[in-house]
Amino acid sequence: MSLSAAQQVIPDWPAPASVRAFSTTRTGGVSMAGFGSLNLSLATADAPDHVQENRRRFAACLPAPPGWLRQVHGDRVLDRTTLGATPPEADGSWTDHTLLPCTVLTADCLPVLFCDRGGSRVAAVHAGWRGLRAGILARAVRAMGRPPEQLLAWIGPAIGVGAYEVGADFERDFRHAWPWLEGGFKRYQGRVHADLPALARAALGQVGVTDVHGGNFCTYTDAERFFSHRRDAASGRMATTIWLEPDS
């Protein structure tokens, strides 16, 4: 089984040919109402049998099970080979094994993918504002085990700055935690908005990763393609996944 072009987002980045990755959209499943239709999260009020069918369809597009995590907005990034049948608490995974997907779920938070220029290691990370501030991207870079200048990153569909209004204390706390931060916030009609992709780029740049792509799909404004928790409180979740193909 494969997803149609409308049912996935393919990263636009110069990754090696051995790297395969995509994000799902909200289409192509069996869920209904606010969870319509390809909701992949069991941690929602969606009918579990619908989610399981959606997961079956998603898994049919992969070379191995997705490697689900119990995401907690933290900074833990695990070796994909250690994941068992019960999803562990973590917000990212990495691998240097072929045909072993690393997968995260999001609906407004950032899905961030990594690969090295040699196409020998990949990672997938769920990075909401808490995870960003806690340093999950730096943790993922360390887990990649490669010099940062040899890494590429791609930021998948997430809430855009125009839709992400936050309080002034949110910005103040972020800048206190990251005294080196320049940018990352904008003002619209006097109100503070957080730019999650810009914050991710800043965090990656701080640890030497500058080859960063994506960040141009807004989940909030594109209701036809994406789930958004801020737009629709009872919303589904999309998956972003990455794996390595064997050398041909």
N, C-alpha and C positions, 0 to 999 in steps of 0.2 A: 504494500500500500504506500502511496505517496500523497502529499498534500499538494493542492493546486497552487498556482502563483498567488492567488488571492488569500490563501490560507497560511502563508508564511512570509517572513521577512528574512531575506538572505543578507548577511553582513557584506557591506561594501568596504572591503579592506584588502590589502595586498598580502593575505595569508598564503603560506605555501599550499601546493596542491593537495598535500596529505591532510590538510585541516578541513573538516566539514562542520558546518554550523548553521543554525537557523533559529528564529523565534516564531512561535505560533501566533496566530491572530485569534479573534474570538469566534471565527467561523469554522465550520466543518464538523461539528459535534451534534449531540442529541439533547443537551440541556435546554431549558426553556426560561422564559421571562428574563429577568436581569442576569441570569447565568447563561443565556443563549449565546453561542451554542456549544463552543469547545472549552468549557470550564474544566481545568485540570486539577483543581484543588479540592481535597477532601475536607479541608478546614474551613468550609463555607456551609451555608444552609441549603445548598443544592442537594438534590436527591442523590444518595451515594451510588445507586446503580447507574445513574446518568454519568457521574464522574468516572466510574470504573469503565464504562464503555468508551468515554472520551480518552481515558488513559490507554485503553487497548489500541485505539486508533493511532494515538501519538506514538506508542511503543512500536507499532508496526512499521513506523518510518525509520526506526533506529536499528543499529547492528546488535544491540544488547539492551537490557533493561536501563531505564533512564538514570537510575541512581538518585532516587528522591531523598530530600533532606527535610528535617523538621526545622524550618527557618524561624529564628527568634530575634532577628535584628541585632545580631552580635557580630563578632569578628573572627569566628572560628572557620578555618578552611582545612578540610580533611583530604587525606589521600583517598582517591576514589576506590582503590582496591580494598580498603578497610570497611566499606559500607556493606551491611548485611540486609536481611529482609525487613528489619525494623529501622525506619529512617532515624538517624541520629540528629541531635541538636547541632546545627551548623548552618552557615550561610554561604558556603562555597565548597568546591572540591576541585582537585587537580589530578592529572594522570599523565604518565608517559607510556602507558599501555595502549596498543591499538584497539580499535573497535570497542571502546569502553566510554560511553557518553558521560559527560558531566552536565548536570541540569539544575536550573533554578526556576522558581515560580515568581512572577511579579504581576502587579497591577498598579502602576504609578512609580514604585521604586525602580531603581536602576538595575537592569541585568548587565553585567560587564563580563566580556569574554577576553581571554588571554591566549596567546600562542607565542612560541619563539620563532625566530626567522628560519631555523633549521627544520621546523615542523616536527619536533620531537617531544613536545610537552604542551598541554593545554589546561585551561582552568575556566570555570564558570562561577560567578559570584553574584549574590543578591545584596545590593547596597542601597538601603534606605538612608535617611539622614542620620539615624542613630549609628548604623554600621559605618557610614562614611566617617562620622566624627570619631568613632572608636578606632578607626584605622584599618578597616578590613581590606582596603585595596593595597596598602603597604604589606599586610600579612599575606595577601595573595601573591604579590610580587616576590616576596621571600620564598614562598612555597614553590614558585616556578623554578627556583634554583638556577637561574641564568642571569648574566649581567643585564641590568635594566635596559641598556641600549640595544640589546638583542630581542626585546619584547615588543609585541604589538598588542594593542587593546582595542576593543570595540564596545561602544555603549549602545545598548538596544533601546527599544521603545520604553519611554517613561514620561512622567508628567513634565510638561514644558514650563519654562519660567513664567510665561504669561498667565498660567492657570494656578500657579503654586504660591498663593499668598500666605505669608507667615507673619508672626509678630516681631516687633522690634527686639524683644528679648531673645528670640530665636537667633537673629543675626548677631547680637551682642555676645551670646554664649558661644556661638561658632567661632567668632573672631578671637574670643578669649582662648579657646582651645587650640586654635590655629593662628597664632600671632603673625605668621608669615603670609597669611592669606591676602591676596589682592583680587578684587572682584568677587564673583560668586553670588552676588545679590543685586537686584535692580529695584527701582521704584516706579510704580505706575500710579498716577494720581495720588501721590503721597503715601502709598502703601508699599510695604516691603514684600518682595517676591524672591524666593530662593531659586537659583539656577542649579539644579542637581547635576546636569552634565558638566557645567563649568566647575562645580565643586569637585567632581570626580577628576576632571582634567588637572585641577590644581593639586589634588592629593597624589595623583600619579606623577606629575612633574616634580613634586617634592622628593620623590624617591627615584627620580631619574628616568621615568618612562614618558617619553614625549611623542611617540608614534601612536597617537590615539585617534580613532575614527568613530563615526556614528554620532549619536546624540541628537538626531534631527527628526525623530518620530515622537509626537506628543500623544500620549494615551488619553488625556482628558478631552482634547478637542476633536479627536478622530473616533467618535462613538461607533461608527460603522465597523471599524477594524479592530478596536482595542477595548478591553475592559479598563475601567478606572474606578478605584475605590473612592476617591474623592468626589468624583462625579456621581457615582451610583453606589451608595454605601453597601448594598447587597450585590456585590459584583463577583465575577469569576476571576480566574487567574490564567495568565499565559505562561508558557514555558519557553525558556531559551536554553539551547543545548549545543554542545560542541564535542567532537571526538576526532581521533586520528585514524586515517585509513592506512593500511600497510603499504609499503613501497611497492610500486608496480614492477 
